[in-house]
Amino acid sequence: MVAWALVEEQPSVGAFATVLGVLGIWYAAAAAAIAYHAPRVARGPDLPARLAAFATAGRRGPSADWGVAMRAELASIDDPRERRTFALGCAWADLRTGLGRGPLLTGAVAALAFAIITFVASRVMLSGDRTGLLGVVLLGVPQLLFAAVGLLTARRTGSFRTGLEYGAVVLLAALAGILVVAIPESVRWYDEARVFLLDGDAPANGIPNPAAAIRDALSGLTFFFLLFTTPWPVLGAHLGARVR
């Protein structure tokens, strides 16, 4: 799909292999970073202990104290079933309450910024060459931003997990900001040019209705955005934690 979108003519096997290789390098690096950090925090005599250690690692302040208390309480439980239940409860509680105000505020700023960028890019492209927003909104700036957020946060806190949380929240918030603007803008592209917002193209038989234009924008922007950006918060957080 990526090769088809990035070349004019029908892509060859070499084009597919090149695109998969270029993308695969970053995903492999992100997987290696997670594989590097996870075993260093998921330590314990059994699976529940390792799960509790993994779920509560990398916290700061009161959250770190809560994690210490949960691990100490788990150590006092002997029954295997109760240990599993308690460890799963710790992990679930950490997921529900783990994010603080900092990631959410940073995410809100990112959502607003990407909404503005998408709106400006859409209007400029629509009045210009109408080549679509695929390369304008999804390549370059997002990757650098998400990596920088993960890197700076992990370096400041000394926590890979914190850097990863900030980077992931900013990534998802940016996607939300893009999609909120893409819905009305895709209808505008349909009304004025009868082409898709994503790539400035249209099928041979035309776009049947505005709903089809919205579906293309939502599915295409979500797919390509996540495809191109997902590894970068991981890589930034890894680098920041290593530098610290």
MARDREN-124463 format. One record per residue: x, y, z of N, C-alpha, C in turn; chain; residue number from 1. Coordinates in Angstrom, 3 decimals, padded with zeros to 6 digits. Atoms other than C-alpha are relative to their C-alpha. Example, Ala and Ser with C-alpha at 12.3 -4.5 7.8 and 13.67 -1.06 7.14 Angstrom:
BEGIN
> n_u	n_v	n_w	ca_u	ca_v	ca_w	c_u	c_v	c_w	c	k
> 000.890	-001.190	000.000	012.300	-004.500	007.800	000.900	001.200	000.000	A	1 $
> -000.820	-001.190	-000.060	013.670	-001.060	007.140	-000.770	001.090	000.730	A	2 $
END
This chain:
BEGIN
> n_u	n_v	n_w	ca_u	ca_v	ca_w	c_u	c_v	c_w	c	k
> 000.826	-001.215	000.000	000.000	000.000	000.000	000.854	001.255	000.000	A	1 $
> -000.873	-001.181	-000.063	002.778	002.420	000.853	000.700	000.218	-001.334	A	2 $
> -000.685	-000.123	001.287	004.689	001.681	-002.336	-000.949	000.504	-001.081	A	3 $
> 000.971	-000.445	001.001	001.542	002.147	-004.378	-000.299	001.489	000.149	A	4 $
> 000.325	-001.404	-000.237	000.907	005.525	-002.762	001.157	000.935	-000.318	A	5 $
> -001.158	-000.881	000.118	004.457	006.837	-003.166	000.625	000.026	-001.386	A	6 $
> -000.534	-000.013	001.361	005.126	006.049	-006.817	-001.136	000.223	-000.980	A	7 $
> 001.016	-000.323	000.998	003.324	007.145	-009.970	-000.531	-001.249	-000.693	A	8 $
> 000.415	001.168	000.753	003.269	003.886	-011.869	-000.126	-001.205	000.930	A	9 $
> 000.130	001.211	-000.809	002.616	000.331	-010.701	001.365	-000.392	000.558	A	10 $
> -001.315	000.260	-000.588	005.426	-000.465	-008.249	000.475	-001.423	-000.266	A	11 $
> -000.611	001.305	000.214	007.805	-003.347	-008.741	000.235	-000.690	001.337	A	12 $
> -000.358	000.716	-001.215	008.875	-005.995	-006.261	001.103	000.743	000.743	A	13 $
> -001.073	-000.764	-000.629	011.982	-003.908	-005.644	-000.519	001.199	000.766	A	14 $
> 000.575	-001.154	-000.703	009.854	-000.888	-004.716	-000.643	-000.427	001.303	A	15 $
> 000.601	000.518	-001.231	007.876	-002.946	-002.228	001.074	-000.338	001.017	A	16 $
> -001.067	000.419	-000.911	011.061	-004.386	-000.754	000.711	001.205	000.606	A	17 $
> -000.669	-001.202	-000.500	012.638	-000.950	-000.451	-000.828	000.682	001.078	A	18 $
> 000.877	-000.656	-000.974	009.639	000.553	001.329	-000.083	-000.811	001.285	A	19 $
> 000.070	000.846	-001.194	009.313	-002.416	003.668	001.302	000.040	000.780	A	20 $
> -001.282	-000.057	-000.675	013.023	-002.284	004.405	000.201	001.297	000.748	A	21 $
> -000.171	-001.304	-000.639	013.053	001.435	005.156	-000.874	000.116	001.245	A	22 $
> 000.878	-000.059	-001.163	010.034	001.185	007.452	000.400	-001.035	001.052	A	23 $
> -000.322	001.070	-000.921	011.152	-002.093	008.957	001.187	000.304	000.895	A	24 $
> -001.165	-000.355	-000.808	014.451	-000.653	010.170	-000.431	000.700	001.292	A	25 $
> 000.411	-000.771	-001.175	012.687	001.768	012.525	-000.838	-000.846	000.946	A	26 $
> 000.785	000.881	-000.868	010.217	-000.822	013.793	000.898	-001.003	000.713	A	27 $
> -000.933	000.932	-000.631	013.043	-003.270	014.435	000.789	000.695	001.111	A	28 $
> -000.732	-000.745	-001.021	014.979	-000.581	016.316	-000.874	000.274	001.220	A	29 $
> 000.912	-000.247	-001.123	011.920	000.279	018.432	-000.239	-001.282	000.796	A	30 $
> 000.188	001.277	-000.693	011.325	-003.402	019.219	001.235	-000.353	000.820	A	31 $
> -001.236	000.276	-000.735	014.970	-003.757	020.227	000.105	000.880	001.242	A	32 $
> -000.036	-000.887	-001.164	014.669	-000.732	022.541	-000.902	-000.519	001.113	A	33 $
> 000.906	000.549	-001.004	011.660	-002.247	024.302	000.579	-001.280	000.588	A	34 $
> -000.616	001.241	-000.484	013.428	-005.602	024.518	001.194	000.284	000.908	A	35 $
> -001.125	-000.378	-000.859	016.381	-003.801	026.098	-000.488	000.431	001.377	A	36 $
> 000.425	-000.579	-001.270	014.411	-001.991	028.803	-000.892	-000.943	000.812	A	37 $
> 000.978	000.796	-000.742	011.659	-004.475	029.710	000.632	-000.997	000.962	A	38 $
> -000.554	000.976	-000.948	013.836	-007.246	031.203	000.723	000.640	001.177	A	39 $
> -000.733	-000.642	-001.088	015.705	-004.715	033.321	-000.905	000.462	001.135	A	40 $
> 000.927	-000.404	-001.061	012.583	-003.758	035.254	-000.917	-001.147	000.407	A	41 $
> 000.905	001.118	-000.312	010.479	-006.957	035.062	000.776	-001.108	000.691	A	42 $
> -000.795	000.963	-000.762	012.410	-008.791	037.765	-000.785	-000.490	001.199	A	43 $
> 000.674	000.576	-001.144	011.145	-011.135	040.426	000.097	-001.501	-000.008	A	44 $
> -000.119	001.452	-000.088	010.965	-014.732	041.593	-001.013	-000.768	-000.836	A	45 $
> 001.008	000.684	000.795	007.825	-015.549	039.589	-000.700	001.008	-000.907	A	46 $
> 000.677	-000.864	000.970	005.473	-014.163	036.924	-000.772	001.139	000.656	A	47 $
> 000.686	-001.133	-000.639	003.235	-012.109	039.283	000.957	001.081	000.484	A	48 $
> -000.959	-000.994	-000.482	006.278	-010.442	040.834	000.589	000.789	-001.166	A	49 $
> -000.549	-000.706	001.166	007.709	-009.639	037.408	-001.033	000.931	-000.617	A	50 $
> 001.060	-000.859	000.532	004.340	-008.286	036.226	-000.172	001.253	000.846	A	51 $
> 000.148	-001.164	-000.879	003.999	-006.033	039.273	001.188	000.938	-000.132	A	52 $
> -001.186	-000.838	000.160	007.576	-004.812	038.872	-000.044	000.749	-001.324	A	53 $
> 000.073	-000.632	001.317	007.032	-004.106	035.170	-001.059	001.108	-000.011	A	54 $
> 001.101	-000.963	000.037	003.722	-002.300	035.749	000.300	001.254	000.803	A	55 $
> -000.242	-001.151	-000.878	005.073	-000.007	038.475	001.368	000.630	-000.195	A	56 $
> -001.353	-000.532	000.199	008.569	000.671	037.132	-000.040	001.377	-000.658	A	57 $
> -000.163	-001.278	000.681	009.714	004.112	036.054	-000.857	001.124	000.516	A	58 $
> 000.844	-001.055	-000.560	007.302	006.090	038.253	000.827	000.948	000.860	A	59 $
> -000.668	-001.005	-000.820	008.219	009.210	040.189	-000.987	000.519	001.047	A	60 $
> 000.830	-000.604	-001.027	006.943	010.809	043.391	-000.934	-000.987	000.670	A	61 $
> 000.963	000.878	-000.683	003.798	009.378	045.032	-000.275	-001.290	-000.761	A	62 $
> 000.233	001.210	000.779	003.299	006.927	042.178	001.099	-001.028	000.227	A	63 $
> -001.102	000.918	-000.277	006.743	005.454	042.827	-000.158	-000.623	001.384	A	64 $
> 000.229	000.533	-001.341	005.925	005.097	046.534	-001.124	-001.032	-000.016	A	65 $
> 001.103	000.957	000.108	002.656	003.377	045.642	000.501	-001.318	-000.601	A	66 $
> -000.546	001.211	000.600	004.567	000.930	043.442	000.818	-000.814	000.985	A	67 $
> -000.793	000.694	-001.021	006.970	000.091	046.261	-000.921	-000.710	000.983	A	68 $
> 000.941	000.597	-000.947	004.034	-000.542	048.609	-000.698	-001.220	-000.611	A	69 $
> 000.672	001.123	000.646	002.284	-002.797	046.070	000.933	-001.198	-000.125	A	70 $
> -000.946	001.119	000.128	005.398	-004.867	045.474	000.286	-000.629	001.364	A	71 $
> -000.213	000.537	-001.337	005.961	-005.208	049.229	-001.199	-000.832	000.456	A	72 $
> 001.187	000.765	-000.392	002.369	-006.338	049.744	-000.074	-001.316	-000.768	A	73 $
> -000.015	001.236	000.784	002.690	-008.848	046.912	000.975	-001.008	000.587	A	74 $
> -001.005	000.908	-000.568	005.789	-010.283	048.571	-000.523	-000.721	001.238	A	75 $
> 000.554	000.634	-001.204	003.686	-011.080	051.662	-001.087	-001.021	-000.315	A	76 $
> 001.046	000.944	000.412	001.188	-013.175	049.664	000.662	-001.283	-000.478	A	77 $
> -000.606	001.284	000.349	001.983	-016.874	049.348	-000.817	-000.796	-001.014	A	78 $
> 000.837	000.800	000.894	-000.985	-018.361	047.492	000.204	000.425	-001.456	A	79 $
> -000.277	-000.369	001.398	-000.177	-018.501	043.712	-001.166	000.707	-000.678	A	80 $
> 001.148	-000.646	000.647	-003.714	-017.632	042.618	-000.195	001.420	000.510	A	81 $
> 000.133	-001.345	-000.555	-003.924	-014.675	044.989	001.112	000.918	-000.502	A	82 $
> -001.106	-000.808	000.528	-000.524	-013.491	043.779	-000.304	000.469	-001.419	A	83 $
> 000.340	-000.385	001.376	-001.683	-013.551	040.164	-001.085	001.065	-000.015	A	84 $
> 001.097	-000.970	-000.044	-004.912	-011.719	041.005	000.485	001.362	000.471	A	85 $
> -000.493	-001.268	-000.527	-003.107	-009.069	043.033	000.892	000.700	-001.014	A	86 $
> -000.892	-000.608	000.992	-000.452	-008.508	040.334	-000.791	000.580	-001.162	A	87 $
> 000.845	-000.525	001.081	-003.112	-008.125	037.637	-000.743	001.250	000.455	A	88 $
> 000.657	-001.193	-000.525	-004.966	-005.668	039.868	000.945	001.191	000.058	A	89 $
> -000.995	-001.086	-000.013	-001.775	-003.630	040.323	000.217	000.556	-001.396	A	90 $
> -000.234	-000.435	001.375	-001.188	-003.546	036.578	-001.176	000.808	-000.523	A	91 $
> 001.190	-000.705	000.482	-004.779	-002.485	035.860	-000.125	001.367	000.682	A	92 $
> 000.066	-001.278	-000.702	-004.721	000.210	038.544	001.035	000.977	-000.519	A	93 $
> -001.043	-000.872	000.528	-001.461	001.556	037.168	-000.385	000.551	-001.367	A	94 $
> 000.435	-000.470	001.315	-002.902	001.746	033.651	-001.084	001.064	000.112	A	95 $
> 001.111	-000.944	-000.139	-006.007	003.571	034.856	000.432	001.334	000.577	A	96 $
> -000.360	-001.221	-000.728	-004.225	006.117	037.018	001.406	000.480	-000.305	A	97 $
> -001.416	-000.292	000.209	-000.729	006.239	035.554	000.281	001.369	-000.589	A	98 $
> -000.271	-001.270	000.660	-000.994	009.333	033.350	-000.322	001.171	000.934	A	99 $
> 000.218	-001.192	-000.803	-000.614	012.603	035.173	-000.434	001.177	-000.858	A	100 $
> 000.431	-001.207	000.705	-001.412	016.166	034.194	000.971	000.380	-001.108	A	101 $
> -000.998	-000.414	000.985	001.862	016.693	032.294	-000.229	-000.574	-001.383	A	102 $
> 000.239	000.551	001.340	001.265	014.236	029.424	-001.287	000.509	-000.640	A	103 $
> 001.274	-000.442	000.562	-002.342	015.354	029.025	000.082	001.439	-000.508	A	104 $
> -000.152	-001.381	000.458	-001.445	019.050	028.819	000.867	000.072	-001.250	A	105 $
> -000.857	000.029	001.183	001.358	018.313	026.374	-000.763	-000.526	-001.199	A	106 $
> 000.811	000.535	001.083	-001.035	016.222	024.308	-001.005	001.009	-000.529	A	107 $
> 000.962	-001.011	000.438	-003.592	019.032	024.234	000.667	001.044	-000.895	A	108 $
> -000.740	-000.952	000.838	-000.974	021.432	022.864	000.306	-000.611	-001.364	A	109 $
> -000.307	000.673	001.264	000.037	018.877	020.226	-001.238	-000.118	-000.879	A	110 $
> 001.235	000.116	000.773	-003.580	018.318	019.177	-000.357	001.330	-000.660	A	111 $
> 000.311	-001.312	000.549	-004.143	022.044	018.713	000.980	000.374	-001.114	A	112 $
> -001.009	-000.357	000.996	-000.871	022.517	016.832	-000.210	-000.765	-001.297	A	113 $
> 000.174	000.794	001.220	-001.514	019.661	014.404	-001.333	000.305	-000.685	A	114 $
> 001.248	-000.425	000.623	-005.098	020.785	013.863	000.230	001.259	-000.838	A	115 $
> -000.298	-001.233	000.744	-003.809	024.214	012.813	000.834	-000.308	-001.238	A	116 $
> -000.853	000.363	001.146	-001.099	022.699	010.594	-000.828	-000.666	-001.096	A	117 $
> 000.828	000.696	000.988	-003.639	020.418	008.902	-000.926	000.956	-000.724	A	118 $
> 000.921	-000.964	000.628	-006.077	023.251	008.303	000.729	000.889	-001.006	A	119 $
> -000.754	-000.878	000.903	-003.460	025.568	006.812	000.476	-000.764	-001.222	A	120 $
> -000.486	000.794	001.126	-001.949	022.807	004.681	-001.129	-000.346	-000.952	A	121 $
> 001.134	000.355	000.856	-005.386	021.781	003.410	-000.420	001.171	-000.874	A	122 $
> 000.445	-001.147	000.791	-006.373	025.276	002.318	001.052	000.404	-001.033	A	123 $
> -001.058	-000.343	000.952	-002.983	025.972	000.713	000.033	-000.996	-001.148	A	124 $
> -000.046	001.025	001.042	-002.985	022.661	-001.159	-001.228	000.055	-000.898	A	125 $
> 001.226	-000.042	000.792	-006.589	023.014	-002.252	000.015	001.149	-000.991	A	126 $
> -000.086	-001.135	000.916	-005.902	026.423	-003.768	001.217	-000.077	-000.918	A	127 $
> -001.209	000.152	000.807	-002.625	025.182	-005.279	-000.054	-001.223	-000.891	A	128 $
> -000.119	001.131	000.924	-001.588	021.894	-006.892	-000.866	-001.196	000.374	A	129 $
> 000.947	001.040	-000.407	-004.056	019.670	-004.959	000.615	-001.399	-000.046	A	130 $
> -000.642	001.317	-000.042	-001.601	016.827	-004.450	-000.328	-000.766	001.278	A	131 $
> 000.424	000.704	-001.203	-003.111	015.934	-001.071	000.942	000.206	001.172	A	132 $
> -000.710	-000.254	-001.246	-001.918	015.945	002.526	000.881	-001.155	000.452	A	133 $
> -000.742	001.177	-000.450	-000.182	012.555	002.637	001.423	000.339	000.410	A	134 $
> -001.377	-000.319	-000.308	003.350	013.896	002.483	000.168	001.254	000.845	A	135 $
> -000.144	-001.286	-000.679	002.692	017.346	003.945	-000.159	-000.146	001.508	A	136 $
> 000.338	000.078	-001.414	001.198	016.371	007.313	000.671	-001.185	000.695	A	137 $
> -000.398	001.255	-000.634	002.581	012.871	007.898	001.495	-000.282	-000.030	A	138 $
> -001.423	000.310	000.137	006.280	013.032	007.013	000.858	001.171	000.459	A	139 $
> -000.970	-001.017	-000.391	009.163	014.928	008.587	-000.234	000.531	001.397	A	140 $
> 000.238	-000.670	-001.279	007.834	017.125	011.380	-000.542	-000.951	001.072	A	141 $
> 000.498	000.876	-001.074	005.774	014.456	013.242	001.066	-000.921	000.572	A	142 $
> -001.021	000.932	-000.488	008.662	011.992	013.440	001.008	000.708	000.907	A	143 $
> -000.959	-000.745	-000.807	011.090	014.604	014.734	-000.615	000.462	001.313	A	144 $
> 000.657	-000.493	-001.210	008.567	016.006	017.215	-000.196	-001.108	001.014	A	145 $
> 000.284	001.082	-000.945	007.564	012.670	018.745	001.292	-000.565	000.579	A	146 $
> -001.292	000.460	-000.515	011.173	011.527	019.012	000.571	001.007	000.991	A	147 $
> -000.538	-001.035	-000.891	012.146	014.867	020.603	-000.738	000.012	001.337	A	148 $
> 000.770	000.025	-001.249	009.320	014.692	023.166	000.433	-001.179	000.862	A	149 $
> -000.446	001.164	-000.753	010.299	011.169	024.172	001.408	000.155	000.522	A	150 $
> -001.401	-000.161	-000.398	013.996	012.029	024.276	000.144	000.990	001.158	A	151 $
> -000.167	-001.033	-001.023	013.727	015.230	026.317	-000.642	-000.406	001.318	A	152 $
> 000.675	000.412	-001.234	011.245	013.783	028.791	000.770	-001.112	000.702	A	153 $
> -000.762	001.093	-000.603	013.226	010.586	029.326	001.324	000.503	000.563	A	154 $
> -001.271	-000.541	-000.493	016.445	012.568	029.707	-000.199	000.806	001.278	A	155 $
> 000.247	-000.830	-001.185	014.906	014.967	032.227	-000.359	-000.853	001.213	A	156 $
> 000.477	000.816	-001.118	013.291	012.249	034.348	000.858	-001.229	000.255	A	157 $
> -000.775	001.221	-000.130	015.759	009.435	033.774	-000.832	-001.255	-000.129	A	158 $
> 000.935	001.119	000.078	012.810	007.163	032.938	-000.399	-000.252	-001.445	A	159 $
> 000.447	000.387	001.337	012.282	005.345	029.658	-001.517	-000.014	-000.078	A	160 $
> 001.452	000.090	-000.003	008.688	004.756	030.630	-000.659	001.369	-000.104	A	161 $
> 000.588	-001.334	000.044	007.931	008.432	031.251	000.159	000.623	-001.380	A	162 $
> -000.196	-000.510	001.347	009.469	009.419	027.934	-000.922	-000.653	-001.000	A	163 $
> 000.887	000.713	000.907	007.466	006.743	026.176	-001.446	000.442	000.179	A	164 $
> 001.370	-000.449	-000.254	004.230	007.856	027.837	-000.256	001.375	-000.612	A	165 $
> 000.158	-001.331	000.585	004.724	011.494	026.873	-000.049	-000.086	-001.525	A	166 $
> -000.035	000.106	001.452	005.651	010.556	023.312	-001.245	-000.643	-000.567	A	167 $
> 001.192	000.684	000.495	002.709	008.177	022.894	-001.237	000.880	000.108	A	168 $
> 001.153	-000.891	-000.168	000.193	010.675	024.288	000.022	001.106	-001.045	A	169 $
> -000.111	-001.052	001.009	001.495	013.412	021.995	-000.322	-000.558	-001.385	A	170 $
> 000.285	000.619	001.302	001.343	011.035	019.008	-001.506	-000.167	-000.202	A	171 $
> 001.436	000.226	000.147	-002.278	010.063	019.632	-000.782	001.307	-000.019	A	172 $
> 000.672	-001.294	000.000	-003.287	013.641	020.403	000.177	000.703	-001.344	A	173 $
> -000.235	-000.598	001.316	-001.679	014.834	017.169	-000.901	-000.633	-001.048	A	174 $
> 000.895	000.677	000.950	-003.616	012.210	015.233	-001.433	000.478	000.172	A	175 $
> 001.354	-000.493	-000.241	-006.839	013.350	016.891	-000.181	001.403	-000.578	A	176 $
> 000.092	-001.343	000.564	-006.101	016.960	015.935	-000.080	-000.012	-001.518	A	177 $
> 000.042	000.112	001.458	-005.459	015.957	012.329	-001.374	-000.453	-000.472	A	178 $
> 001.265	000.577	000.465	-008.648	013.898	012.039	-001.168	000.952	000.230	A	179 $
> 001.087	-000.947	-000.248	-010.871	016.556	013.612	-000.105	001.017	-001.133	A	180 $
> -000.001	-000.950	001.106	-009.844	018.964	010.857	-000.245	-000.706	-001.332	A	181 $
> 000.099	000.714	001.282	-009.697	016.310	008.117	-001.443	-000.283	-000.386	A	182 $
> 001.396	000.332	000.340	-013.420	015.507	008.357	-000.664	001.131	-000.794	A	183 $
> 000.625	-001.056	000.815	-014.782	018.922	007.264	000.823	000.365	-001.227	A	184 $
> -000.826	-000.371	001.140	-011.809	019.574	004.992	-000.143	-001.005	-001.143	A	185 $
> 000.201	000.975	001.073	-012.340	016.314	003.081	-001.300	000.274	-000.760	A	186 $
> 001.247	-000.374	000.677	-015.901	017.434	002.353	000.219	001.232	-000.875	A	187 $
> -000.305	-001.189	000.796	-014.578	020.782	001.143	000.753	-000.385	-001.275	A	188 $
> -000.722	000.473	001.187	-012.125	019.007	-001.198	-000.959	-000.688	-000.968	A	189 $
> 000.983	000.663	000.862	-015.029	016.924	-002.492	-000.864	001.041	-000.720	A	190 $
> 000.889	-001.002	000.592	-017.240	019.967	-003.068	000.714	000.833	-001.071	A	191 $
> -000.685	-000.928	000.896	-014.593	022.092	-004.775	000.776	-000.690	-001.116	A	192 $
> -000.886	000.621	000.992	-012.398	019.584	-006.626	-000.365	-001.438	-000.325	A	193 $
> 000.382	001.397	000.207	-014.053	016.131	-006.408	001.211	-000.943	000.084	A	194 $
> -001.157	000.864	-000.215	-010.775	014.601	-005.182	000.129	-000.284	001.488	A	195 $
> -000.212	000.384	-001.384	-009.619	012.929	-001.997	001.001	000.935	000.668	A	196 $
> -000.909	-000.830	-000.783	-007.956	014.957	000.739	001.365	-000.659	000.174	A	197 $
> -001.229	000.701	-000.322	-005.335	012.264	001.321	001.064	000.180	-001.067	A	198 $
> -001.006	-000.014	001.070	-003.623	012.221	-002.083	-000.386	000.844	-001.203	A	199 $
> 000.405	-000.838	001.116	-005.515	014.648	-004.313	-000.440	-000.768	-001.220	A	200 $
> 000.386	000.857	001.111	-006.707	011.765	-006.479	-001.457	-000.417	000.181	A	201 $
> 001.364	000.503	-000.054	-010.057	010.172	-007.240	-000.080	-001.263	-000.842	A	202 $
> 000.155	001.198	000.833	-011.181	006.778	-008.588	-000.524	000.346	-001.376	A	203 $
> 000.379	-000.251	001.397	-011.940	006.431	-012.294	-001.466	000.380	-000.129	A	204 $
> 001.432	-000.304	000.083	-015.684	006.515	-011.702	-000.434	001.124	000.930	A	205 $
> 000.296	-001.138	-000.848	-015.435	009.465	-009.338	-000.333	-000.385	001.424	A	206 $
> 000.353	000.204	-001.396	-016.148	009.873	-005.632	-001.517	000.061	000.106	A	207 $
> 001.468	000.040	000.050	-019.769	008.836	-005.072	-000.696	001.049	000.854	A	208 $
> 000.688	-000.923	-000.905	-020.595	011.124	-002.132	000.999	000.522	001.028	A	209 $
> -000.922	-000.526	-001.019	-019.073	013.201	000.675	000.389	-001.027	001.063	A	210 $
> -000.330	001.014	-001.003	-019.253	010.222	003.041	001.202	-000.833	-000.439	A	211 $
> -001.152	000.758	000.500	-016.802	008.346	000.813	001.284	000.811	000.148	A	212 $
> -001.173	-000.854	-000.182	-014.445	011.320	000.922	000.442	000.024	001.460	A	213 $
> -000.333	000.013	-001.427	-014.626	011.357	004.736	000.639	-001.326	000.387	A	214 $
> -000.565	001.313	-000.337	-013.994	007.611	004.982	001.428	-000.132	-000.498	A	215 $
> -001.356	000.080	000.534	-010.939	007.884	002.755	000.969	000.821	000.838	A	216 $
> -000.883	-000.846	-000.810	-009.506	010.740	004.811	000.269	-000.634	001.361	A	217 $
> -000.175	000.573	-001.326	-010.120	009.047	008.142	000.846	-001.266	-000.026	A	218 $
> -000.741	001.266	000.040	-008.864	005.600	007.183	001.419	000.207	-000.508	A	219 $
> -001.321	-000.199	000.583	-005.960	006.788	005.036	000.940	000.762	000.918	A	220 $
> -000.861	-000.786	-000.893	-004.640	009.439	007.410	000.362	-000.793	001.255	A	221 $
> -000.292	000.806	-001.191	-004.950	007.110	010.417	001.030	-001.079	-000.312	A	222 $
> -000.907	001.100	000.348	-003.219	004.212	008.658	001.421	000.514	-000.240	A	223 $
> -001.342	-000.471	000.350	-000.314	006.165	007.201	000.656	000.746	001.164	A	224 $
> -000.572	-000.712	-001.142	000.128	008.366	010.279	000.606	-000.978	000.998	A	225 $
> -000.518	000.980	-000.950	000.481	005.395	012.611	001.146	-000.805	-000.595	A	226 $
> -001.057	000.771	000.649	002.600	003.519	010.089	001.325	000.755	000.024	A	227 $
> -001.230	-000.785	000.106	005.120	006.340	009.732	000.528	000.483	001.351	A	228 $
> -000.410	-000.679	-001.225	005.201	007.617	013.328	000.144	-000.897	001.222	A	229 $
> 000.058	000.820	-001.212	004.678	004.730	015.780	001.368	-000.277	000.633	A	230 $
> -001.269	000.329	-000.663	008.376	003.792	016.322	000.698	001.181	000.657	A	231 $
> -000.843	-001.126	-000.377	009.607	007.335	016.958	-000.074	000.392	001.468	A	232 $
> -000.034	-000.259	-001.444	008.411	007.953	020.545	000.840	-001.025	000.753	A	233 $
> -000.797	001.046	-000.647	010.023	004.633	021.490	001.487	000.299	-000.162	A	234 $
> -001.418	-000.270	000.260	013.326	005.543	019.861	000.472	001.230	000.763	A	235 $
> -000.379	-001.192	-000.746	013.349	009.018	021.408	000.134	-000.273	001.476	A	236 $
> -000.070	000.312	-001.431	012.594	007.689	024.891	001.214	-000.866	000.316	A	237 $
> -001.178	000.860	-000.220	015.300	005.041	024.550	001.270	000.836	000.003	A	238 $
> -001.211	-000.829	000.075	017.906	007.573	023.497	000.117	000.925	001.200	A	239 $
> -000.020	-000.884	-001.150	016.918	009.994	026.254	000.375	-000.719	001.276	A	240 $
> -000.341	000.765	-001.192	017.104	007.303	028.928	001.460	-000.432	-000.014	A	241 $
> -001.393	000.410	000.090	020.471	006.107	027.655	000.934	001.177	000.239	A	242 $
> -000.829	-001.181	-000.199	021.900	009.628	027.566	000.013	000.375	001.477	A	243 $
> 000.077	-000.343	-001.427	020.671	010.254	031.128	000.845	-001.003	000.816	A	244 $
END
